[in-house]
Amino acid sequence: MPTFQNPTTDAAEASEALRGLAHASRVFEDPADTYAVLGDLLAGVRSLRQVLDQLATTHVTNRVRAHDDAGDQTAGATYALAATAELQQAAALLDGVHERVDAAMAASGRIAWHPAPLEPGPVSRWVSVVFLQGQDADDVLAIIDRAGTDVAIEHLAGFDMGEETTQAALINGYVYDTIPTGALDHTTTAGVYTLTYNHDHGHVSLLRAHTETREPDAEAPSARTTPTRPRARRQAAVDEEEDDWFAQSQSSSALRGRAL
């Protein structure tokens, strides 16, 4: 905690706090938090400007006590005046930093951050491996009646040429979001294959599950995240600081096959 009385202790603590902030700000889980951080940094720049002014004043007002290592007071006073000039120049440069950070905060405060887009996920569709009618279908229907659907699926899986079958189905439009079935069709699944068959209409179909990656819908609505805008509150604190630089702050920040 700051002492508000011991400059060396508070300077060390400020240095450690900035080192922690540099580490913590490598990643923001919520980008809306950048607004609150900018507000605190703006206050920090203002305080740093004040510190530099006060350091410069201390050097110039105590120059009569300044000596070099050999005890030469004239040389010591010269060094004190040189340090004062450099500190005053640094303080003046901070005015530009303050202006830029303030402008960045104003722009950041106008941002409504949206949730991150969902990662594209796997989508299962169905690829037509083979569709049989007539005598060809009757032969498979006979296998189903005699040996069962698992044997029929194993038999029809011989038509599956893997990627070649997939590409042919994609080119010809024989890929389905749901398994195409009629009112009287029977359906059974074994592994990646689904068999549909109909004794009355005399047809048999084998489809294979096909997993692909679908890009997220760019037009899909997403929840709107409204950023925190504590500017008015901070401005009041700024006005107090300008009235009394030495007033102790009560808190650092409240923000934070074939077709069917």
C-alpha distance (Angstrom), angle and dihedral (degrees) to the residues before:
residue distance angle dihedral
M1 . . .
P2 3.82 . .
T3 3.79 116.3 .
F4 3.84 96.2 -153.4
Q5 3.81 85.0 -149.8
N6 3.81 109.6 57.8
P7 3.83 110.8 64.0
T8 3.81 95.9 -169.7
T9 3.82 93.3 51.6
D10 3.80 93.4 44.9
A11 3.82 91.7 46.4
A12 3.81 90.4 54.0
E13 3.79 90.8 48.2
A14 3.81 92.1 48.3
S15 3.80 90.1 51.0
E16 3.80 91.2 51.0
A17 3.82 91.8 46.6
L18 3.81 91.4 52.1
R19 3.79 90.3 48.6
G20 3.80 89.0 52.7
L21 3.80 91.3 48.1
A22 3.81 91.4 50.1
H23 3.79 88.7 54.8
A24 3.82 96.5 42.4
S25 3.81 95.3 46.8
R26 3.81 94.0 60.2
V27 3.81 87.4 94.4
F28 3.81 130.0 23.8
E29 3.80 113.8 -161.6
D30 3.80 88.7 -165.9
P31 3.83 113.8 31.5
A32 3.81 89.0 -156.8
D33 3.82 86.8 73.6
T34 3.80 89.2 70.6
Y35 3.81 89.2 77.6
A36 3.79 92.7 60.4
V37 3.81 91.5 45.0
L38 3.81 90.8 50.9
G39 3.80 89.6 52.2
D40 3.78 91.7 53.3
L41 3.79 91.7 45.3
L42 3.79 90.4 51.2
A43 3.80 89.5 54.4
G44 3.80 88.4 46.2
V45 3.81 92.8 53.0
R46 3.79 89.5 50.1
S47 3.81 91.1 51.0
L48 3.81 91.5 46.0
R49 3.81 89.4 53.1
Q50 3.80 88.5 54.2
V51 3.82 92.1 48.1
L52 3.81 92.3 52.3
D53 3.80 91.0 50.3
Q54 3.79 90.4 50.3
L55 3.80 92.7 47.7
A56 3.79 89.7 51.2
T57 3.80 90.6 49.9
T58 3.80 91.9 49.5
H59 3.81 91.8 52.7
V60 3.79 95.3 49.2
T61 3.81 97.3 42.5
N62 3.81 92.5 48.5
R63 3.79 98.0 42.4
V64 3.78 92.0 114.6
R65 3.81 87.6 66.6
A66 3.82 93.1 50.3
H67 3.85 118.4 105.9
D68 3.77 132.6 162.7
D69 3.82 122.8 -119.6
A70 3.80 90.2 -86.2
G71 3.81 90.9 54.9
D72 3.80 96.0 -106.3
Q73 3.80 107.0 151.3
T74 3.81 94.6 -168.9
A75 3.79 91.5 56.7
G76 3.80 90.5 45.0
A77 3.80 91.7 52.1
T78 3.80 89.9 49.4
Y79 3.79 90.3 53.8
A80 3.81 90.9 48.0
L81 3.81 91.2 53.0
A82 3.82 90.9 46.9
A83 3.82 90.4 51.8
T84 3.81 89.4 48.5
A85 3.80 92.0 53.2
E86 3.79 93.0 48.5
L87 3.80 92.6 47.9
Q88 3.79 91.3 49.6
Q89 3.79 89.8 50.6
A90 3.82 90.9 49.6
A91 3.81 90.1 49.6
A92 3.80 90.7 51.7
L93 3.80 90.8 50.6
L94 3.80 89.2 53.5
D95 3.79 88.9 62.7
G96 3.81 87.4 68.9
V97 3.81 91.1 46.7
H98 3.80 90.2 51.8
E99 3.79 91.1 50.1
R100 3.80 93.0 50.6
V101 3.81 94.9 45.7
D102 3.79 90.3 47.9
A103 3.82 90.2 52.2
A104 3.81 90.6 47.8
M105 3.79 90.8 51.1
A106 3.81 91.4 50.1
A107 3.81 90.7 52.4
S108 3.80 92.5 44.4
G109 3.80 90.5 51.7
R110 3.80 89.8 61.5
I111 3.81 93.2 57.7
A112 3.81 120.3 102.9
W113 3.79 103.1 -159.2
H114 3.80 115.7 -146.2
P115 3.80 125.4 -154.4
A116 3.78 115.8 -88.2
P117 3.83 112.4 -92.0
L118 3.75 114.3 -98.7
E119 3.76 116.4 -102.3
P120 3.80 112.5 -106.4
G121 3.77 109.2 -98.3
P122 3.78 134.4 -155.8
V123 3.79 115.6 -83.4
S124 3.78 121.6 -159.7
R125 3.80 118.5 -142.2
W126 3.75 132.6 165.1
V127 3.78 125.3 -111.2
S128 3.81 120.0 -157.4
V129 3.81 109.4 -122.8
V130 3.79 98.6 175.8
F131 3.80 139.7 -16.3
L132 3.80 119.0 -161.9
Q133 3.79 132.7 -169.4
G134 3.78 135.1 171.8
Q135 3.81 119.9 11.0
D136 3.81 93.0 -8.7
A137 3.79 90.1 56.4
D138 3.83 91.5 44.2
D139 3.81 90.0 57.4
V140 3.79 91.4 53.9
L141 3.79 92.4 43.8
A142 3.79 87.4 54.4
I143 3.82 89.7 53.3
I144 3.80 89.2 51.5
D145 3.81 91.5 51.4
R146 3.78 92.8 44.9
A147 3.83 105.4 36.9
G148 3.81 107.0 8.9
T149 3.78 137.9 -109.0
D150 3.81 96.3 -68.3
V151 3.80 90.9 61.8
A152 3.82 90.4 45.8
I153 3.83 90.6 52.0
E154 3.80 90.8 49.1
H155 3.80 89.5 50.8
L156 3.83 94.5 48.8
A157 3.82 91.9 44.4
G158 3.79 85.7 73.8
F159 3.82 86.9 75.3
D160 3.82 90.7 60.6
M161 3.80 111.2 101.2
G162 3.78 94.0 179.2
E163 3.79 115.1 -133.3
E164 3.79 91.8 8.7
T165 3.81 89.8 58.7
T166 3.79 91.1 46.1
Q167 3.80 93.8 51.1
A168 3.80 92.2 46.7
A169 3.80 90.3 51.6
L170 3.81 91.9 48.3
I171 3.80 92.5 49.3
N172 3.81 94.3 46.7
G173 3.80 96.6 40.7
Y174 3.79 96.8 -112.7
V175 3.80 93.6 137.4
Y176 3.80 120.0 107.8
D177 3.80 136.2 -165.4
T178 3.81 89.5 -147.9
I179 3.78 131.2 22.8
P180 3.81 107.5 -88.8
T181 3.79 110.0 -128.2
G182 3.77 137.9 160.3
A183 3.79 128.2 -133.6
L184 3.83 93.7 -94.7
D185 3.80 98.4 35.5
H186 3.80 121.6 119.6
T187 3.82 118.9 -141.4
T188 3.78 131.8 -161.0
T189 3.80 132.3 167.8
A190 3.80 131.7 -150.4
G191 3.81 117.0 176.2
V192 3.81 110.2 -48.8
Y193 3.80 93.2 -15.9
T194 3.78 129.1 88.2
L195 3.78 120.9 -167.1
T196 3.81 122.4 -155.8
Y197 3.79 121.0 -174.8
N198 3.79 140.8 166.5
H199 3.78 123.6 -163.5
D200 3.81 93.7 -169.2
H201 3.80 95.7 53.6
G202 3.79 94.6 31.7
H203 3.79 102.9 -128.8
V204 3.80 136.5 125.3
S205 3.80 129.6 -166.8
L206 3.80 133.9 -174.2
L207 3.80 120.8 -161.6
R208 3.79 130.7 -177.1
A209 3.80 126.9 -147.0
H210 3.79 111.0 -113.0
T211 3.81 120.4 -165.8
E212 3.78 117.8 -156.7
T213 3.82 136.6 165.8
R214 3.76 116.5 -108.0
E215 3.81 120.8 -161.2
P216 3.81 115.6 -122.7
D217 3.79 115.1 -97.3
A218 3.79 106.5 -99.0
E219 3.81 90.3 -159.8
A220 3.79 95.2 51.9
P221 3.81 111.6 119.4
S222 3.77 116.6 -113.2
A223 3.76 133.2 -167.1
R224 3.78 113.1 -90.1
T225 3.77 116.1 -127.1
T226 3.78 113.7 -152.2
P227 3.81 113.2 -149.8
T228 3.74 122.1 -127.9
R229 3.78 111.2 -100.6
P230 3.82 108.4 -165.3
R231 3.80 94.3 157.3
A232 3.80 97.3 119.5
R233 3.78 91.3 50.1
R234 3.79 92.0 48.3
Q235 3.81 92.1 47.5
A236 3.79 90.2 57.9
A237 3.80 89.2 52.4
V238 3.80 89.9 48.9
D239 3.79 91.3 52.8
E240 3.81 89.5 52.3
E241 3.81 91.1 49.4
E242 3.78 91.2 51.4
D243 3.81 90.7 51.3
D244 3.81 93.3 49.3
W245 3.80 119.5 13.0
F246 3.78 91.6 -173.4
A247 3.81 97.6 52.4
Q248 3.79 110.3 121.6
S249 3.81 113.9 -119.7
Q250 3.79 115.3 -128.3
S251 3.81 93.6 -146.1
S252 3.78 135.4 6.7
S253 3.82 94.0 -132.3
A254 3.77 139.4 -20.3
L255 3.81 90.0 -156.1
R256 3.01 129.4 78.6
G257 60.02 137.8 144.9
R258 3.87 96.2 -4.8
A259 3.72 138.9 -25.1
L260 3.76 124.6 -92.5
